[in-house]
Amino acid sequence: MARVIVDVMLKPEILDPQGQAIVGACGRLGFPGVTQVRQGKRFEVELEGEADEAKLAEVRKLAETLLANPVIEDFTLRVE
Amino acid sequence: MARVIVDVMLKPEILDPQGQAIVGACGRLGFPGVTQVRQGKRFEVELEGEADEAKLAEVRKLAETLLANPVIEDFTLRVE
């Protein structure tokens, strides 16, 4: 059983209102020094068998189709 | 400027309906071999200066207060 981590983040040029709201709250709650926060999604995908190249290609296609919106999001894959 | 990554996931004993919906969709969309998917949140927190122990303790407190719900979620920190 292999586990692949898919991290999905908004593209840098896309405005992140959730992240900005968190920075604002940091100031009010007394967390100085936080200059920026970006929020994204993290997926733990468990697969049968080992994570060979073919399986990783499949998870990449899954991420493009189902887990991320390629228009506004980038994603990275890594085997854990 | 330092960047700390905060990964927030549901505790293992908590049901993850979003993850289950994704596994169901994997079957329908022709992605065999996906046995389980868990979805969580990923935060990129940028700080002024270097990420020393004091700053990491601050980000840990921020995560407990603002980024994660300690009742149903676990989180991990790492400096990028």
Backbone of each chain as nested JSON, in Angstrom:
{
  "chains": [
    {"id": "A", "residues": [
      {"number": 1, "name": "MET", "atoms": {"N": [0.854, -1.191, 0.0], "CA": [0.0, 0.0, 0.0], "C": [0.892, 1.244, 0.0]}},
      {"number": 2, "name": "ALA", "atoms": {"N": [0.693, 2.129, -0.963], "CA": [1.523, 3.334, -1.059], "C": [0.648, 4.548, -0.76]}},
      {"number": 3, "name": "ARG", "atoms": {"N": [1.304, 5.579, -0.247], "CA": [0.56, 6.807, 0.026], "C": [1.211, 7.96, -0.723]}},
      {"number": 4, "name": "VAL", "atoms": {"N": [0.396, 8.644, -1.528], "CA": [0.885, 9.79, -2.303], "C": [0.22, 11.036, -1.738]}},
      {"number": 5, "name": "ILE", "atoms": {"N": [1.033, 12.08, -1.463], "CA": [0.498, 13.347, -0.952], "C": [0.352, 14.308, -2.127]}},
      {"number": 6, "name": "VAL", "atoms": {"N": [-0.842, 14.863, -2.269], "CA": [-1.092, 15.856, -3.317], "C": [-1.382, 17.191, -2.62]}},
      {"number": 7, "name": "ASP", "atoms": {"N": [-0.518, 18.16, -2.84], "CA": [-0.731, 19.495, -2.271], "C": [-1.23, 20.426, -3.37]}},
      {"number": 8, "name": "VAL", "atoms": {"N": [-2.369, 21.032, -3.131], "CA": [-2.996, 21.922, -4.122], "C": [-3.018, 23.337, -3.552]}},
      {"number": 9, "name": "MET", "atoms": {"N": [-2.405, 24.287, -4.268], "CA": [-2.398, 25.68, -3.822], "C": [-2.887, 26.576, -4.953]}},
      {"number": 10, "name": "LEU", "atoms": {"N": [-3.477, 27.713, -4.582], "CA": [-3.856, 28.694, -5.592], "C": [-2.595, 29.182, -6.306]}},
      {"number": 11, "name": "LYS", "atoms": {"N": [-2.712, 29.486, -7.59], "CA": [-1.571, 30.049, -8.322], "C": [-1.187, 31.38, -7.667]}},
      {"number": 12, "name": "PRO", "atoms": {"N": [0.11, 31.736, -7.697], "CA": [0.565, 32.943, -6.986], "C": [-0.195, 34.212, -7.398]}},
      {"number": 13, "name": "GLU", "atoms": {"N": [-0.595, 34.264, -8.679], "CA": [-1.25, 35.509, -9.14], "C": [-2.733, 35.589, -8.742]}},
      {"number": 14, "name": "ILE", "atoms": {"N": [-3.251, 34.516, -8.173], "CA": [-4.668, 34.506, -7.79], "C": [-4.823, 35.058, -6.368]}},
      {"number": 15, "name": "LEU", "atoms": {"N": [-5.75, 35.963, -6.175], "CA": [-6.013, 36.553, -4.846], "C": [-6.502, 35.461, -3.895]}},
      {"number": 16, "name": "ASP", "atoms": {"N": [-6.008, 35.494, -2.647], "CA": [-6.383, 34.47, -1.664], "C": [-7.094, 35.148, -0.484]}},
      {"number": 17, "name": "PRO", "atoms": {"N": [-8.389, 35.419, -0.597], "CA": [-9.093, 36.14, 0.467], "C": [-9.053, 35.411, 1.814]}},
      {"number": 18, "name": "GLN", "atoms": {"N": [-9.066, 34.083, 1.777], "CA": [-9.014, 33.337, 3.047], "C": [-7.674, 33.596, 3.743]}},
      {"number": 19, "name": "GLY", "atoms": {"N": [-6.619, 33.57, 2.957], "CA": [-5.307, 33.824, 3.529], "C": [-5.213, 35.23, 4.101]}},
      {"number": 20, "name": "GLN", "atoms": {"N": [-5.787, 36.186, 3.379], "CA": [-5.746, 37.582, 3.862], "C": [-6.553, 37.738, 5.148]}},
      {"number": 21, "name": "ALA", "atoms": {"N": [-7.662, 37.026, 5.223], "CA": [-8.491, 37.103, 6.449], "C": [-7.697, 36.558, 7.643]}},
      {"number": 22, "name": "ILE", "atoms": {"N": [-6.915, 35.511, 7.395], "CA": [-6.117, 34.922, 8.485], "C": [-5.027, 35.907, 8.927]}},
      {"number": 23, "name": "VAL", "atoms": {"N": [-4.389, 36.576, 7.958], "CA": [-3.361, 37.556, 8.335], "C": [-3.997, 38.655, 9.19]}},
      {"number": 24, "name": "GLY", "atoms": {"N": [-5.182, 39.106, 8.779], "CA": [-5.871, 40.127, 9.566], "C": [-6.159, 39.649, 10.988]}},
      {"number": 25, "name": "ALA", "atoms": {"N": [-6.603, 38.399, 11.097], "CA": [-6.914, 37.853, 12.434], "C": [-5.637, 37.707, 13.265]}},
      {"number": 26, "name": "CYS", "atoms": {"N": [-4.528, 37.395, 12.603], "CA": [-3.25, 37.26, 13.333], "C": [-2.924, 38.564, 14.054]}},
      {"number": 27, "name": "GLY", "atoms": {"N": [-3.113, 39.661, 13.368], "CA": [-2.844, 40.961, 13.977], "C": [-3.722, 41.178, 15.192]}},
      {"number": 28, "name": "ARG", "atoms": {"N": [-5.004, 40.89, 15.054], "CA": [-5.966, 41.132, 16.155], "C": [-5.724, 40.177, 17.327]}},
      {"number": 29, "name": "LEU", "atoms": {"N": [-5.263, 38.958, 17.011], "CA": [-5.119, 37.955, 18.085], "C": [-3.728, 37.988, 18.709]}},
      {"number": 30, "name": "GLY", "atoms": {"N": [-2.906, 38.937, 18.255], "CA": [-1.596, 39.099, 18.897], "C": [-0.536, 38.151, 18.374]}},
      {"number": 31, "name": "PHE", "atoms": {"N": [-0.575, 37.863, 17.052], "CA": [0.503, 37.073, 16.438], "C": [1.258, 38.008, 15.482]}},
      {"number": 32, "name": "PRO", "atoms": {"N": [2.246, 38.76, 16.043], "CA": [2.983, 39.706, 15.19], "C": [3.908, 38.949, 14.251]}},
      {"number": 33, "name": "GLY", "atoms": {"N": [4.376, 39.616, 13.201], "CA": [5.424, 39.032, 12.362], "C": [4.918, 38.13, 11.264]}},
      {"number": 34, "name": "VAL", "atoms": {"N": [3.596, 37.887, 11.187], "CA": [3.045, 37.056, 10.093], "C": [2.779, 37.987, 8.918]}},
      {"number": 35, "name": "THR", "atoms": {"N": [3.543, 37.833, 7.84], "CA": [3.414, 38.78, 6.719], "C": [2.43, 38.282, 5.665]}},
      {"number": 36, "name": "GLN", "atoms": {"N": [2.342, 36.954, 5.461], "CA": [1.391, 36.453, 4.46], "C": [0.987, 35.025, 4.816]}},
      {"number": 37, "name": "VAL", "atoms": {"N": [-0.265, 34.681, 4.503], "CA": [-0.741, 33.301, 4.679], "C": [-1.457, 32.91, 3.402]}},
      {"number": 38, "name": "ARG", "atoms": {"N": [-1.131, 31.721, 2.876], "CA": [-1.88, 31.196, 1.721], "C": [-2.482, 29.866, 2.143]}},
      {"number": 39, "name": "GLN", "atoms": {"N": [-3.76, 29.666, 1.812], "CA": [-4.438, 28.431, 2.202], "C": [-4.684, 27.574, 0.977]}},
      {"number": 40, "name": "GLY", "atoms": {"N": [-4.45, 26.248, 1.134], "CA": [-4.705, 25.319, 0.023], "C": [-5.26, 24.023, 0.556]}},
      {"number": 41, "name": "LYS", "atoms": {"N": [-5.247, 23.001, -0.297], "CA": [-5.786, 21.697, 0.079], "C": [-4.667, 20.656, 0.072]}},
      {"number": 42, "name": "ARG", "atoms": {"N": [-4.822, 19.684, 0.936], "CA": [-3.847, 18.583, 1.008], "C": [-4.633, 17.271, 0.946]}},
      {"number": 43, "name": "PHE", "atoms": {"N": [-4.197, 16.388, 0.037], "CA": [-4.87, 15.098, -0.11], "C": [-3.883, 13.982, 0.173]}},
      {"number": 44, "name": "GLU", "atoms": {"N": [-4.314, 13.001, 0.954], "CA": [-3.531, 11.775, 1.14], "C": [-4.246, 10.696, 0.337]}},
      {"number": 45, "name": "VAL", "atoms": {"N": [-3.596, 10.234, -0.733], "CA": [-4.209, 9.24, -1.631], "C": [-3.516, 7.905, -1.399]}},
      {"number": 46, "name": "GLU", "atoms": {"N": [-4.277, 6.915, -0.945], "CA": [-3.69, 5.581, -0.715], "C": [-3.993, 4.679, -1.899]}},
      {"number": 47, "name": "LEU", "atoms": {"N": [-2.954, 3.956, -2.358], "CA": [-3.061, 3.117, -3.554], "C": [-2.714, 1.676, -3.201]}},
      {"number": 48, "name": "GLU", "atoms": {"N": [-3.298, 0.736, -3.931], "CA": [-2.908, -0.665, -3.813], "C": [-1.497, -0.818, -4.376]}},
      {"number": 49, "name": "GLY", "atoms": {"N": [-0.695, -1.666, -3.74], "CA": [0.627, -1.959, -4.291], "C": [1.574, -0.791, -4.134]}},
      {"number": 50, "name": "GLU", "atoms": {"N": [2.703, -0.837, -4.89], "CA": [3.734, 0.199, -4.769], "C": [3.493, 1.363, -5.717]}},
      {"number": 51, "name": "ALA", "atoms": {"N": [4.057, 2.545, -5.364], "CA": [3.851, 3.755, -6.179], "C": [4.895, 3.806, -7.292]}},
      {"number": 52, "name": "ASP", "atoms": {"N": [4.695, 3.002, -8.334], "CA": [5.636, 3.046, -9.463], "C": [5.261, 4.203, -10.405]}},
      {"number": 53, "name": "GLU", "atoms": {"N": [6.038, 4.367, -11.482], "CA": [5.821, 5.509, -12.374], "C": [4.402, 5.525, -12.947]}},
      {"number": 54, "name": "ALA", "atoms": {"N": [3.915, 4.333, -13.3], "CA": [2.573, 4.27, -13.914], "C": [1.518, 4.754, -12.919]}},
      {"number": 55, "name": "LYS", "atoms": {"N": [1.671, 4.331, -11.667], "CA": [0.681, 4.733, -10.641], "C": [0.778, 6.244, -10.395]}},
      {"number": 56, "name": "LEU", "atoms": {"N": [1.999, 6.775, -10.376], "CA": [2.16, 8.213, -10.151], "C": [1.536, 9.011, -11.295]}},
      {"number": 57, "name": "ALA", "atoms": {"N": [1.682, 8.489, -12.521], "CA": [1.068, 9.173, -13.668], "C": [-0.448, 9.178, -13.504]}},
      {"number": 58, "name": "GLU", "atoms": {"N": [-0.975, 8.094, -12.959], "CA": [-2.43, 7.99, -12.744], "C": [-2.886, 8.987, -11.691]}},
      {"number": 59, "name": "VAL", "atoms": {"N": [-2.108, 9.116, -10.622], "CA": [-2.482, 10.069, -9.562], "C": [-2.372, 11.496, -10.102]}},
      {"number": 60, "name": "ARG", "atoms": {"N": [-1.392, 11.725, -10.981], "CA": [-1.266, 13.074, -11.582], "C": [-2.516, 13.391, -12.395]}},
      {"number": 61, "name": "LYS", "atoms": {"N": [-2.993, 12.405, -13.159], "CA": [-4.202, 12.624, -13.973], "C": [-5.415, 12.83, -13.055]}},
      {"number": 62, "name": "LEU", "atoms": {"N": [-5.454, 12.053, -11.961], "CA": [-6.543, 12.201, -10.979], "C": [-6.529, 13.614, -10.394]}},
      {"number": 63, "name": "ALA", "atoms": {"N": [-5.346, 14.106, -10.067], "CA": [-5.229, 15.454, -9.484], "C": [-5.707, 16.506, -10.486]}},
      {"number": 64, "name": "GLU", "atoms": {"N": [-5.305, 16.35, -11.749], "CA": [-5.725, 17.332, -12.771], "C": [-7.238, 17.307, -12.986]}},
      {"number": 65, "name": "THR", "atoms": {"N": [-7.819, 16.102, -12.873], "CA": [-9.253, 15.951, -13.171], "C": [-10.132, 16.305, -11.983]}},
      {"number": 66, "name": "LEU", "atoms": {"N": [-9.719, 15.824, -10.8], "CA": [-10.66, 15.81, -9.666], "C": [-10.218, 16.672, -8.475]}},
      {"number": 67, "name": "LEU", "atoms": {"N": [-8.926, 16.742, -8.246], "CA": [-8.48, 17.354, -6.975], "C": [-8.133, 18.833, -7.127]}},
      {"number": 68, "name": "ALA", "atoms": {"N": [-7.71, 19.236, -8.308], "CA": [-7.314, 20.641, -8.494], "C": [-8.05, 21.231, -9.698]}},
      {"number": 69, "name": "ASN", "atoms": {"N": [-8.203, 22.537, -9.689], "CA": [-8.753, 23.259, -10.845], "C": [-7.566, 23.897, -11.558]}},
      {"number": 70, "name": "PRO", "atoms": {"N": [-7.113, 23.271, -12.658], "CA": [-5.868, 23.725, -13.303], "C": [-5.899, 25.191, -13.744]}},
      {"number": 71, "name": "VAL", "atoms": {"N": [-7.086, 25.782, -13.834], "CA": [-7.151, 27.187, -14.276], "C": [-6.598, 28.113, -13.183]}},
      {"number": 72, "name": "ILE", "atoms": {"N": [-6.898, 27.814, -11.926], "CA": [-6.493, 28.728, -10.845], "C": [-5.579, 28.057, -9.806]}},
      {"number": 73, "name": "GLU", "atoms": {"N": [-5.347, 26.765, -9.934], "CA": [-4.553, 26.065, -8.918], "C": [-3.379, 25.307, -9.525]}},
      {"number": 74, "name": "ASP", "atoms": {"N": [-2.3, 25.216, -8.74], "CA": [-1.159, 24.365, -9.08], "C": [-1.158, 23.221, -8.066]}},
      {"number": 75, "name": "PHE", "atoms": {"N": [-0.56, 22.085, -8.436], "CA": [-0.446, 20.995, -7.446], "C": [0.929, 20.346, -7.531]}},
      {"number": 76, "name": "THR", "atoms": {"N": [1.323, 19.733, -6.427], "CA": [2.567, 18.962, -6.409], "C": [2.242, 17.578, -5.816]}},
      {"number": 77, "name": "LEU", "atoms": {"N": [2.991, 16.585, -6.269], "CA": [2.805, 15.201, -5.793], "C": [4.075, 14.774, -5.082]}},
      {"number": 78, "name": "ARG", "atoms": {"N": [3.969, 13.983, -4.024], "CA": [5.168, 13.323, -3.475], "C": [4.716, 12.033, -2.811]}},
      {"number": 79, "name": "VAL", "atoms": {"N": [5.587, 11.04, -2.864], "CA": [5.295, 9.743, -2.247], "C": [5.753, 9.815, -0.802]}},
      {"number": 80, "name": "GLU", "atoms": {"N": [4.896, 9.391, 0.109], "CA": [5.268, 9.461, 1.539], "C": [5.787, 8.12, 2.036]}}
    ]},
    {"id": "B", "residues": [
      {"number": 1, "name": "MET", "atoms": {"N": [13.037, 36.392, 5.524], "CA": [11.649, 35.908, 5.448], "C": [11.651, 34.391, 5.494]}},
      {"number": 2, "name": "ALA", "atoms": {"N": [10.872, 33.823, 6.4], "CA": [10.813, 32.361, 6.539], "C": [9.414, 31.895, 6.155]}},
      {"number": 3, "name": "ARG", "atoms": {"N": [9.367, 30.673, 5.669], "CA": [8.053, 30.112, 5.314], "C": [7.846, 28.824, 6.104]}},
      {"number": 4, "name": "VAL", "atoms": {"N": [6.741, 28.758, 6.833], "CA": [6.394, 27.57, 7.615], "C": [5.144, 26.942, 6.982]}},
      {"number": 5, "name": "ILE", "atoms": {"N": [5.214, 25.633, 6.749], "CA": [4.066, 24.923, 6.174], "C": [3.298, 24.257, 7.313]}},
      {"number": 6, "name": "VAL", "atoms": {"N": [2.0, 24.515, 7.381], "CA": [1.142, 23.887, 8.396], "C": [0.154, 22.976, 7.659]}},
      {"number": 7, "name": "ASP", "atoms": {"N": [0.275, 21.69, 7.91], "CA": [-0.655, 20.725, 7.299], "C": [-1.673, 20.295, 8.355]}},
      {"number": 8, "name": "VAL", "atoms": {"N": [-2.943, 20.48, 8.025], "CA": [-4.03, 20.159, 8.965], "C": [-4.856, 19.017, 8.369]}},
      {"number": 9, "name": "MET", "atoms": {"N": [-4.958, 17.903, 9.106], "CA": [-5.749, 16.767, 8.625], "C": [-6.756, 16.369, 9.709]}},
      {"number": 10, "name": "LEU", "atoms": {"N": [-7.884, 15.789, 9.265], "CA": [-8.838, 15.251, 10.234], "C": [-8.161, 14.125, 11.025]}},
      {"number": 11, "name": "LYS", "atoms": {"N": [-8.501, 13.985, 12.294], "CA": [-7.974, 12.867, 13.081], "C": [-8.412, 11.549, 12.431]}},
      {"number": 12, "name": "PRO", "atoms": {"N": [-7.583, 10.498, 12.531], "CA": [-7.897, 9.242, 11.83], "C": [-9.279, 8.682, 12.168]}},
      {"number": 13, "name": "GLU", "atoms": {"N": [-9.726, 8.901, 13.419], "CA": [-11.006, 8.289, 13.81], "C": [-12.219, 9.091, 13.327]}},
      {"number": 14, "name": "ILE", "atoms": {"N": [-11.958, 10.252, 12.736], "CA": [-13.066, 11.1, 12.267], "C": [-13.425, 10.732, 10.83]}},
      {"number": 15, "name": "LEU", "atoms": {"N": [-14.701, 10.54, 10.558], "CA": [-15.176, 10.205, 9.209], "C": [-14.854, 11.358, 8.254]}},
      {"number": 16, "name": "ASP", "atoms": {"N": [-14.393, 11.005, 7.027], "CA": [-14.048, 12.029, 6.046], "C": [-14.94, 11.869, 4.814]}},
      {"number": 17, "name": "PRO", "atoms": {"N": [-16.152, 12.441, 4.848], "CA": [-17.08, 12.253, 3.725], "C": [-16.539, 12.783, 2.391]}},
      {"number": 18, "name": "GLN", "atoms": {"N": [-15.749, 13.874, 2.449], "CA": [-15.195, 14.408, 1.192], "C": [-14.232, 13.386, 0.58]}},
      {"number": 19, "name": "GLY", "atoms": {"N": [-13.402, 12.821, 1.424], "CA": [-12.467, 11.81, 0.93], "C": [-13.204, 10.614, 0.351]}},
      {"number": 20, "name": "GLN", "atoms": {"N": [-14.27, 10.209, 1.005], "CA": [-15.038, 9.056, 0.507], "C": [-15.705, 9.37, -0.833]}},
      {"number": 21, "name": "ALA", "atoms": {"N": [-16.165, 10.614, -0.961], "CA": [-16.798, 11.007, -2.234], "C": [-15.768, 10.948, -3.362]}},
      {"number": 22, "name": "ILE", "atoms": {"N": [-14.533, 11.34, -3.05], "CA": [-13.48, 11.31, -4.077], "C": [-13.169, 9.864, -4.466]}},
      {"number": 23, "name": "VAL", "atoms": {"N": [-13.103, 8.969, -3.49], "CA": [-12.84, 7.555, -3.81], "C": [-13.953, 7.011, -4.708]}},
      {"number": 24, "name": "GLY", "atoms": {"N": [-15.199, 7.377, -4.397], "CA": [-16.319, 6.943, -5.243], "C": [-16.166, 7.473, -6.662]}},
      {"number": 25, "name": "ALA", "atoms": {"N": [-15.781, 8.733, -6.785], "CA": [-15.623, 9.334, -8.124], "C": [-14.462, 8.678, -8.873]}},
      {"number": 26, "name": "CYS", "atoms": {"N": [-13.428, 8.281, -8.143], "CA": [-12.276, 7.624, -8.786], "C": [-12.742, 6.376, -9.52]}},
      {"number": 27, "name": "GLY", "atoms": {"N": [-13.593, 5.606, -8.865], "CA": [-14.107, 4.39, -9.495], "C": [-14.856, 4.721, -10.766]}},
      {"number": 28, "name": "ARG", "atoms": {"N": [-15.732, 5.714, -10.694], "CA": [-16.568, 6.063, -11.869], "C": [-15.734, 6.67, -12.986]}},
      {"number": 29, "name": "LEU", "atoms": {"N": [-14.671, 7.389, -12.616], "CA": [-13.898, 8.078, -13.669], "C": [-12.754, 7.209, -14.207]}},
      {"number": 30, "name": "GLY", "atoms": {"N": [-12.691, 5.955, -13.706], "CA": [-11.692, 5.051, -14.276], "C": [-10.309, 5.194, -13.671]}},
      {"number": 31, "name": "PHE", "atoms": {"N": [-10.245, 5.481, -12.353], "CA": [-8.945, 5.492, -11.665], "C": [-8.945, 4.32, -10.686]}},
      {"number": 32, "name": "PRO", "atoms": {"N": [-8.556, 3.116, -11.205], "CA": [-8.585, 1.938, -10.327], "C": [-7.459, 2.017, -9.303]}},
      {"number": 33, "name": "GLY", "atoms": {"N": [-7.549, 1.216, -8.254], "CA": [-6.413, 1.084, -7.336], "C": [-6.336, 2.136, -6.252]}},
      {"number": 34, "name": "VAL", "atoms": {"N": [-7.277, 3.105, -6.249], "CA": [-7.289, 4.114, -5.168], "C": [-8.129, 3.544, -4.029]}},
      {"number": 35, "name": "THR", "atoms": {"N": [-7.491, 3.249, -2.909], "CA": [-8.216, 2.586, -1.815], "C": [-8.773, 3.581, -0.813]}},
      {"number": 36, "name": "GLN", "atoms": {"N": [-8.084, 4.696, -0.595], "CA": [-8.607, 5.681, 0.368], "C": [-8.064, 7.065, 0.024]}},
      {"number": 37, "name": "VAL", "atoms": {"N": [-8.872, 8.092, 0.257], "CA": [-8.424, 9.482, 0.084], "C": [-8.85, 10.246, 1.334]}},
      {"number": 38, "name": "ARG", "atoms": {"N": [-7.913, 11.018, 1.894], "CA": [-8.257, 11.906, 3.019], "C": [-7.933, 13.329, 2.585]}},
      {"number": 39, "name": "GLN", "atoms": {"N": [-8.866, 14.246, 2.84], "CA": [-8.645, 15.635, 2.426], "C": [-8.406, 16.493, 3.659]}},
      {"number": 40, "name": "GLY", "atoms": {"N": [-7.431, 17.437, 3.554], "CA": [-7.158, 18.349, 4.662], "C": [-6.8, 19.718, 4.118]}},
      {"number": 41, "name": "LYS", "atoms": {"N": [-6.228, 20.541, 4.994], "CA": [-5.871, 21.907, 4.604], "C": [-4.361, 22.081, 4.71]}},
      {"number": 42, "name": "ARG", "atoms": {"N": [-3.855, 22.942, 3.843], "CA": [-2.417, 23.237, 3.848], "C": [-2.27, 24.754, 3.904]}},
      {"number": 43, "name": "PHE", "atoms": {"N": [-1.447, 25.237, 4.842], "CA": [-1.227, 26.68, 4.971], "C": [0.249, 26.983, 4.777]}},
      {"number": 44, "name": "GLU", "atoms": {"N": [0.532, 27.995, 3.98], "CA": [1.897, 28.514, 3.868], "C": [1.919, 29.822, 4.655]}},
      {"number": 45, "name": "VAL", "atoms": {"N": [2.641, 29.831, 5.779], "CA": [2.683, 31.012, 6.662], "C": [4.049, 31.671, 6.497]}},
      {"number": 46, "name": "GLU", "atoms": {"N": [4.058, 32.921, 6.025], "CA": [5.33, 33.638, 5.849], "C": [5.549, 34.574, 7.028]}},
      {"number": 47, "name": "LEU", "atoms": {"N": [6.783, 34.54, 7.562], "CA": [7.122, 35.31, 8.762], "C": [8.28, 36.255, 8.446]}},
      {"number": 48, "name": "GLU", "atoms": {"N": [8.326, 37.372, 9.187], "CA": [9.48, 38.277, 9.095], "C": [10.675, 37.575, 9.755]}},
      {"number": 49, "name": "GLY", "atoms": {"N": [11.848, 37.77, 9.183], "CA": [13.053, 37.226, 9.809], "C": [13.118, 35.713, 9.684]}},
      {"number": 50, "name": "GLU", "atoms": {"N": [14.013, 35.111, 10.514], "CA": [14.229, 33.66, 10.435], "C": [13.272, 32.885, 11.338]}},
      {"number": 51, "name": "ALA", "atoms": {"N": [13.065, 31.578, 10.993], "CA": [12.12, 30.756, 11.779], "C": [12.861, 30.119, 12.961]}},
      {"number": 52, "name": "ASP", "atoms": {"N": [13.112, 30.904, 13.995], "CA": [13.769, 30.332, 15.183], "C": [12.725, 29.648, 16.074]}},
      {"number": 53, "name": "GLU", "atoms": {"N": [13.188, 29.072, 17.19], "CA": [12.282, 28.287, 18.044], "C": [11.102, 29.132, 18.529]}},
      {"number": 54, "name": "ALA", "atoms": {"N": [11.388, 30.401, 18.87], "CA": [10.313, 31.266, 19.403], "C": [9.238, 31.465, 18.333]}},
      {"number": 55, "name": "LYS", "atoms": {"N": [9.679, 31.699, 17.097], "CA": [8.712, 31.945, 16.006], "C": [7.904, 30.659, 15.74]}},
      {"number": 56, "name": "LEU", "atoms": {"N": [8.597, 29.494, 15.792], "CA": [7.873, 28.239, 15.551], "C": [6.832, 27.996, 16.636]}},
      {"number": 57, "name": "ALA", "atoms": {"N": [7.173, 28.368, 17.87], "CA": [6.204, 28.202, 18.965], "C": [4.995, 29.097, 18.716]}},
      {"number": 58, "name": "GLU", "atoms": {"N": [5.272, 30.267, 18.146], "CA": [4.175, 31.201, 17.853], "C": [3.263, 30.64, 16.755]}},
      {"number": 59, "name": "VAL", "atoms": {"N": [3.888, 30.069, 15.728], "CA": [3.087, 29.497, 14.636], "C": [2.294, 28.296, 15.159]}},
      {"number": 60, "name": "ARG", "atoms": {"N": [2.883, 27.545, 16.085], "CA": [2.161, 26.397, 16.661], "C": [0.92, 26.894, 17.4]}},
      {"number": 61, "name": "LYS", "atoms": {"N": [1.092, 27.993, 18.152], "CA": [-0.066, 28.553, 18.886], "C": [-1.112, 29.084, 17.903]}},
      {"number": 62, "name": "LEU", "atoms": {"N": [-0.627, 29.718, 16.824], "CA": [-1.53, 30.211, 15.775], "C": [-2.325, 29.051, 15.166]}},
      {"number": 63, "name": "ALA", "atoms": {"N": [-1.64, 27.949, 14.902], "CA": [-2.315, 26.79, 14.3], "C": [-3.381, 26.245, 15.26]}},
      {"number": 64, "name": "GLU", "atoms": {"N": [-3.042, 26.172, 16.541], "CA": [-4.021, 25.639, 17.516], "C": [-5.228, 26.558, 17.645]}},
      {"number": 65, "name": "THR", "atoms": {"N": [-4.989, 27.881, 17.504], "CA": [-6.053, 28.866, 17.73], "C": [-6.914, 29.078, 16.498]}},
      {"number": 66, "name": "LEU", "atoms": {"N": [-6.222, 29.164, 15.331], "CA": [-6.899, 29.726, 14.15], "C": [-6.984, 28.761, 12.972]}},
      {"number": 67, "name": "LEU", "atoms": {"N": [-5.961, 27.926, 12.811], "CA": [-5.888, 27.141, 11.567], "C": [-6.494, 25.742, 11.726]}},
      {"number": 68, "name": "ALA", "atoms": {"N": [-6.48, 25.21, 12.905], "CA": [-7.008, 23.846, 13.093], "C": [-8.021, 23.827, 14.237]}},
      {"number": 69, "name": "ASN", "atoms": {"N": [-8.913, 22.866, 14.172], "CA": [-9.86, 22.637, 15.275], "C": [-9.321, 21.438, 16.065]}},
      {"number": 70, "name": "PRO", "atoms": {"N": [-8.665, 21.693, 17.198], "CA": [-7.978, 20.608, 17.92], "C": [-8.894, 19.457, 18.33]}},
      {"number": 71, "name": "VAL", "atoms": {"N": [-10.195, 19.69, 18.307], "CA": [-11.11, 18.611, 18.727], "C": [-11.154, 17.514, 17.659]}},
      {"number": 72, "name": "ILE", "atoms": {"N": [-11.152, 17.893, 16.383], "CA": [-11.303, 16.896, 15.311], "C": [-10.111, 16.866, 14.357]}},
      {"number": 73, "name": "GLU", "atoms": {"N": [-9.157, 17.771, 14.522], "CA": [-8.043, 17.84, 13.568], "C": [-6.689, 17.768, 14.264]}},
      {"number": 74, "name": "ASP", "atoms": {"N": [-5.712, 17.185, 13.554], "CA": [-4.31, 17.202, 13.969], "C": [-3.565, 18.096, 12.98]}},
      {"number": 75, "name": "PHE", "atoms": {"N": [-2.433, 18.67, 13.413], "CA": [-1.645, 19.452, 12.446], "C": [-0.162, 19.173, 12.625]}},
      {"number": 76, "name": "THR", "atoms": {"N": [0.597, 19.401, 11.571], "CA": [2.056, 19.287, 11.642], "C": [2.647, 20.56, 11.053]}},
      {"number": 77, "name": "LEU", "atoms": {"N": [3.821, 20.937, 11.564], "CA": [4.522, 22.142, 11.095], "C": [5.835, 21.731, 10.462]}},
      {"number": 78, "name": "ARG", "atoms": {"N": [6.279, 22.399, 9.423], "CA": [7.668, 22.212, 8.968], "C": [8.108, 23.503, 8.299]}},
      {"number": 79, "name": "VAL", "atoms": {"N": [9.388, 23.783, 8.419], "CA": [9.966, 24.987, 7.821], "C": [10.382, 24.636, 6.413]}},
      {"number": 80, "name": "GLU", "atoms": {"N": [9.987, 25.452, 5.469], "CA": [10.327, 25.163, 4.07], "C": [11.576, 25.935, 3.655]}}
    ]}
  ]
}
